[in-house]
Each structure stands twice: as C-alpha cells, then as structure tokens.
Amino acid sequence: MTPVEPWRFTVLGYQAGIAQPLFLGLVLVGVLLGLLALTLSLRRRSRVRAVLHERHAERFTPGISVWRPATQGSLYGLGLALFGFALAQPQCGTKSELTKRRGIDVVVALDASKSMLARDVQPSRLERAKLELTTLLDELKGDRVGLVVFAGDAFIQSPLTSDYSAVKLFLRAVDPEVMPQGGTNVGAALRLAHQVLENADRGSKERVVVLLSDGEDLVGDVGEATDALKEAGVQVLAVGVGSEAGEPIPVYDRRGEFVDYKKDSAGDTVITRLDRAGLTAIAEATGGAFFFQPRGVAMSQVVERIDQMQKSELESRVTVRYDERFQSFAIPGLVLLVLGMMLLPSTRRRSSP
C-alpha cells in the first residue's frame, strides 16, 4: 500500500502538520461513538416517559440513570478521538538540524555480455549478479553507489547516488540483448568507473570498484586500467559469477523463447567458463580481493570489507524537523478513558432493612 503523504499547513504563523493522516479516522469513530451514546440515552428517556410519568420514573426504576450511559459513552468517544489525533502525530513548530552523511564511494561494474546468459548458476549468471548487487544495496548505509554496465563497451547506467531505490530501478533495465556491442571489455568498464569516481563531488577518501563478471573473453587494456586505479588508491573487489566447468550460451528470439546455443565460426557450440585467475589478477593488482560463492551470495563478504574502510563525510544538509505534539492529546485521552471506566451506567439503592 502506498504511504499517505504528511499534511503540511500554517496555523497562526506557525508551521504545522499531520504526519500520519490515516489515523484521523479514529477521531471520526470517537465522535460517532459519543453521538451514538447520546442518541441511545435520549431514546431510552423517551421510552421511559412514554410508559411512566417523569415523577414516577424514579420510583419504579430506582438507580436507573438516563444520563450516566450518555456521559460514559461520551467520555469513551472523546478519549478515543483524542487518542486518534495523537496517533496521527500532530506537529507544530519547527527546528533546523545539520545532517551529515558519512560513507565511501562505490562504483559497481556489471558485466552484461551474452556469456552472462549462461545458466550454470540459477536462474542465470546475469540474474545472479543482479541478486548480488541487490544484496549490496540492501546492506550499505550512507555510501554512494554508481552503476557502470559493460559488454564490448561500457556506459554509465546510474551516477553516484545515495538513492539505492533509483539504482535498483536502473538495474532492472540491464539486458544483454540491447547492448550495442558484444564482447567483454573489462578494461573499458574499469576506466569508466575510475572516471566516475574522479569526477565525484566531495569524493570519499577510500573508494571501491565492485566488479561483477564471469571474467571471460577479456579484451581491451586491462593492465592500463588497473594501474590507474592503483595509483588513485581505488581497490577492485571482484565477484565471480558462473562456474569453471563451463556452460553453453543460450540464444533467444525476440519473444524471449530459447532457440539454440551460440555457435562459433566453425559451427561448434561455444562454452563459457568463469575466469577465476583473470578476475583475481585484476583485484590483486589494485590491492583488492576476489570473492566467489558457488552456492551462495558472495556480496556479504564484500559488504564486510567495505564496512572496515574509513568513512568520509560525503554530504551535509540542513533538515527541518517538526516538533511533535502528540503528548498534549494522548494524556487527556487516557484520562477520559479511565473516567469512563470508573463511571457506572447505573446505581442500585440499597433497600432499607
């Protein structure tokens, strides 16, 4: 269910608001309960008057009060209304606070080449990589994340941001079938990731590139890219996706249905394998590490590594906080409910001996 936006308004020159407007429904319920109690009491009084004269009513119905039930119901109704208003979190007045966000800058380089369609890990290498990245986004706190997608070439899918929901949205659009150039150009991806980090506003002291790939079919100058990252103090944390046993690459038609396996120029089926050695060499060249979990999620180890790094102040902003006033309504509401429980709807006179 989509959350309801807070209500904001001005009262006598003061900024005010209702943080949880849905709870105002309890106010309406409380008012209706009070009116119902009053209506039933008046009807009860009318029925008594219809049968007995008013001066005989007390004699023949001793201890039966007409107004006590109305008063009790009104106390319950008003108490519930005040509690409902308190739960709606009324706010009045504001104060400014300086909020600082600390973390590191992380650029994820995601392999979207055709070899990532192999299904030696379920449901596919690419979907497993997306799962790994989602785990990373769920675990990070305060860090900025950017997303670079690559195959034969690389491009920025998402700039550095602390809005993890936006990164997840960009992640869904990654598809090897729409990549403009085939292959696996890890060097281009690393150079572009380096560029994103260098151009970051108020960049962090420690920076990381998380490489998600099967590492196979490397083209481009990887050595030049890793040298530049090492010189800039950027670690590459490589996460291997796939198996070393090998798997054919499925080919799909426009409707997404399986057609055949990819063939080479000689007509033989292409077998793709995880290049553990290549990914390990890239990571170690920058002072990073290689991570691989054939039956689990390796990203949890990456998160632990990131948590150990020195956090920097990435941004500071002035936020406006509203003063909460729910206590002014919750306490009177509790008092009225207690009074309602103490008030008996009728009293019985003790008969004289």
C-alpha positions in Angstrom: 0.0 0.0 0.0 1.3 3.5 -0.9 2.0 5.5 2.2 0.0 8.7 2.6 2.0 11.9 2.4 2.0 14.1 5.6 -0.2 17.1 5.6 1.5 20.5 6.0 -0.1 23.8 6.7 0.3 27.0 8.7 -1.6 27.9 11.9 -1.3 31.4 13.3 2.1 31.8 11.6 3.5 28.5 12.8 4.4 25.6 10.5 2.2 22.7 11.4 1.4 19.3 10.1 -0.2 15.8 10.5 2.4 13.1 9.9 0.0 10.1 9.8 -3.3 11.4 8.4 -4.8 7.9 8.2 -5.2 7.8 12.0 -7.6 10.8 11.8 -10.2 8.1 11.0 -10.2 7.2 14.7 -11.2 10.8 15.5 -14.3 10.3 13.4 -15.0 7.0 15.1 -14.7 8.6 18.5 -17.1 11.4 17.6 -19.6 8.9 16.1 -19.4 6.8 19.3 -20.1 9.8 21.5 -23.1 10.8 19.4 -24.4 7.3 19.4 -24.3 7.1 23.2 -26.2 10.4 23.5 -28.8 9.3 20.9 -29.4 6.0 22.7 -29.8 7.7 26.0 -32.4 10.2 24.7 -34.3 7.3 23.1 -34.2 5.5 26.4 -35.5 8.5 28.2 -38.3 8.9 25.7 -39.4 5.3 26.1 -39.5 5.6 29.9 -41.6 8.8 29.6 -44.0 7.1 27.2 -44.7 4.4 29.8 -44.4 6.3 33.1 -44.8 9.9 34.2 -41.4 11.5 34.9 -42.2 11.9 38.6 -43.0 8.2 38.9 -40.0 7.0 36.8 -37.5 7.3 39.7 -39.9 5.5 42.0 -40.5 2.5 39.7 -36.9 2.3 38.2 -34.7 3.1 41.1 -31.0 3.5 40.3 -31.6 3.6 36.5 -29.9 6.7 35.2 -30.6 8.2 31.7 -27.6 10.5 31.6 -24.9 8.2 33.0 -24.7 5.9 29.9 -24.6 9.1 27.7 -21.8 10.5 29.9 -19.8 7.3 29.9 -20.2 6.8 26.1 -19.2 10.5 25.6 -16.1 10.0 27.7 -15.1 6.9 25.7 -15.8 8.7 22.4 -13.9 11.8 23.3 -11.0 9.8 24.7 -10.8 7.7 21.5 -10.9 10.8 19.4 -8.0 12.4 21.3 -6.0 9.1 21.1 -6.7 9.0 17.3 -5.5 12.6 17.0 -2.3 11.7 19.0 -1.6 8.7 16.7 -1.9 11.0 13.7 1.2 12.7 15.1 0.2 16.4 15.2 3.2 18.7 14.7 3.5 22.4 15.4 6.7 24.4 15.2 10.0 23.6 13.5 13.7 23.4 14.2 16.6 23.1 11.9 19.3 20.4 12.2 22.5 19.8 10.4 22.5 16.3 9.0 25.8 14.7 7.8 26.1 11.6 5.7 29.3 9.5 6.0 30.4 6.7 3.8 32.6 5.8 0.8 32.1 6.0 -2.9 31.3 2.6 -4.6 31.0 2.1 -8.4 29.6 -1.3 -9.5 30.8 -2.5 -12.9 28.3 -5.1 -14.1 29.0 -7.5 -16.9 26.1 -7.6 -19.3 27.7 -9.6 -22.1 26.0 -12.5 -23.8 28.0 -15.0 -21.8 26.2 -13.8 -18.7 23.0 -15.5 -20.1 24.6 -18.9 -19.3 22.7 -20.9 -16.7 25.4 -22.8 -14.8 24.1 -20.8 -11.9 20.4 -20.4 -11.5 18.4 -18.7 -12.9 21.3 -17.3 -15.0 24.7 -15.6 -14.4 23.2 -12.1 -15.0 20.2 -12.7 -12.7 22.6 -14.0 -10.0 24.8 -10.9 -10.5 21.7 -8.7 -10.1 20.9 -10.6 -6.9 24.4 -10.0 -5.6 24.1 -6.3 -6.4 20.7 -6.0 -4.7 22.2 -7.6 -1.6 24.9 -4.9 -1.7 22.4 -2.1 -1.9 20.3 -3.6 0.9 23.4 -3.7 3.2 25.1 -0.4 2.5 24.4 2.5 4.9 25.3 6.1 3.9 27.6 5.1 1.0 27.2 6.5 -2.5 26.7 3.9 -5.3 27.1 4.3 -9.1 26.4 1.7 -11.8 28.5 1.0 -14.9 27.3 -1.6 -17.3 29.6 -3.1 -19.9 29.9 -5.7 -22.7 32.1 -4.8 -25.7 31.9 -1.2 -24.5 30.9 0.5 -21.2 28.5 3.2 -20.2 27.1 4.8 -17.0 23.8 3.3 -16.1 23.5 5.3 -12.9 25.7 8.1 -11.5 26.9 8.1 -7.9 23.9 8.5 -5.6 22.7 7.6 -2.1 19.2 6.8 -3.5 19.5 3.0 -3.6 16.0 2.6 -4.9 16.9 4.5 -8.0 19.9 2.3 -8.6 17.7 -0.8 -8.3 15.3 0.7 -10.9 18.2 1.2 -13.3 19.4 -2.3 -12.6 16.2 -3.8 -13.9 16.8 -2.3 -17.3 20.1 -4.1 -17.9 19.7 -6.7 -20.7 22.5 -8.2 -22.8 20.2 -8.2 -25.8 20.1 -4.4 -26.0 23.9 -3.9 -25.5 25.3 -2.1 -28.6 28.5 -4.1 -28.8 29.3 -7.8 -27.9 32.3 -9.0 -26.0 33.6 -8.4 -22.5 35.7 -5.2 -22.3 36.6 -5.1 -18.6 39.3 -2.5 -19.3 36.7 0.0 -20.6 34.5 -0.7 -17.6 37.3 -0.1 -15.1 38.4 3.1 -16.9 34.8 4.5 -16.9 34.4 3.5 -13.2 37.6 5.4 -12.4 36.3 8.4 -14.3 33.0 8.4 -12.3 35.0 8.3 -9.0 37.4 11.1 -10.1 34.5 13.4 -11.1 32.6 12.8 -7.9 31.7 15.9 -5.9 33.3 15.8 -2.4 34.7 12.3 -3.1 35.5 10.0 -0.2 39.0 9.1 1.0 38.6 5.4 0.3 36.9 4.4 -3.0 36.0 1.0 -4.4 35.0 -0.6 -7.7 32.9 -3.8 -7.3 33.3 -5.9 -10.5 30.6 -8.4 -11.2 31.6 -10.6 -14.1 32.4 -14.1 -15.3 35.7 -12.6 -16.4 35.8 -14.5 -19.7 36.7 -13.1 -23.2 38.7 -10.2 -21.8 39.5 -7.6 -24.5 41.0 -4.1 -24.1 43.9 -2.9 -22.0 43.0 -4.2 -18.5 46.5 -3.6 -17.2 46.4 0.1 -18.0 43.1 0.5 -16.2 44.2 -1.4 -13.1 47.4 0.7 -12.9 45.4 3.9 -13.0 43.1 2.6 -10.2 46.0 1.5 -8.1 47.7 4.9 -8.5 44.5 6.6 -7.4 44.1 4.3 -4.4 41.0 2.6 -5.7 40.5 -1.1 -4.8 38.7 -3.5 -7.1 36.6 -6.1 -5.3 35.9 -8.7 -8.0 32.9 -11.0 -7.5 33.0 -14.1 -9.8 29.7 -15.3 -11.3 29.5 -18.7 -13.1 31.3 -22.0 -12.9 34.7 -23.2 -14.1 33.2 -26.3 -15.5 31.7 -24.4 -18.4 28.2 -23.9 -19.9 26.9 -23.2 -23.4 25.4 -19.7 -24.1 21.7 -19.8 -24.9 20.3 -17.8 -27.8 16.7 -16.3 -27.5 14.4 -14.9 -30.1 12.6 -11.5 -29.8 9.8 -13.1 -27.8 12.3 -14.4 -25.2 12.0 -18.0 -26.2 15.0 -20.4 -26.3 16.2 -21.0 -29.9 19.6 -22.6 -29.8 23.1 -22.4 -28.2 25.6 -19.9 -29.6 28.0 -21.3 -32.2 31.4 -20.2 -33.3 32.6 -19.6 -36.9 33.3 -23.4 -37.2 29.7 -24.3 -36.1 30.8 -25.6 -32.8 28.9 -24.8 -29.6 30.6 -22.0 -27.6 31.4 -23.0 -24.0 31.8 -20.2 -21.5 33.7 -20.6 -18.2 34.4 -18.5 -15.1 37.9 -17.0 -15.4 38.8 -17.1 -11.8 42.5 -16.4 -12.5 41.8 -13.3 -14.6 39.5 -11.7 -12.0 41.8 -12.5 -9.2 44.7 -10.8 -11.1 42.6 -7.7 -11.6 41.6 -7.5 -7.9 45.1 -8.1 -6.5 46.7 -5.6 -8.9 44.8 -2.8 -7.1 45.1 -4.2 -3.6 41.6 -5.6 -3.7 40.3 -9.2 -3.4 38.4 -11.8 -5.4 35.2 -13.3 -3.9 33.3 -16.3 -5.1 30.4 -18.4 -3.6 29.2 -21.1 -6.0 26.1 -21.9 -4.0 25.6 -18.7 -2.0 25.8 -14.9 -2.1 29.4 -13.6 -2.1 28.4 -10.0 -1.7 28.1 -10.3 2.1 31.9 -10.6 2.2 32.2 -7.5 0.1 30.0 -5.6 2.5 32.2 -6.7 5.4 35.2 -5.4 3.5 33.5 -2.0 2.8 32.4 -1.6 6.4 36.0 -1.8 7.5 37.1 1.1 5.3 37.4 4.7 6.6 34.2 6.6 6.1 34.2 10.2 4.9 31.7 13.0 5.0 30.0 12.8 1.6 27.4 15.5 2.1 25.8 17.7 4.8 22.5 19.4 4.6 20.1 21.4 6.8 17.0 19.4 7.5 13.8 20.8 9.1 12.2 18.8 11.9 8.7 19.4 13.1 8.0 19.4 16.9 5.8 16.5 17.9 2.7 17.5 20.0 1.0 14.1 20.4 1.5 14.1 24.2 -0.9 17.0 24.5 -3.7 14.8 23.2 -2.6 11.3 24.4 -2.6 12.2 28.1 -6.1 13.8 28.2 -7.4 10.9 26.1 -6.1 8.4 28.6 -7.7 10.4 31.5 -11.1 10.4 29.8 -11.0 6.7 29.1 -10.1 6.0 32.8 -13.0 8.2 33.9 -15.3 6.4 31.5 -14.3 3.1 33.1 -14.9 4.4 36.6 -18.4 5.8 35.8 -21.1 3.1 36.2 -24.0 3.4 33.8 -26.5 2.9 36.7 -26.6 2.7 40.5 -28.8 0.5 42.8 -30.1 1.9 46.0 -29.8 -0.4 48.9 -33.1 -1.4 50.3 -33.7 -0.4 53.9 -33.9 -3.3 56.4 
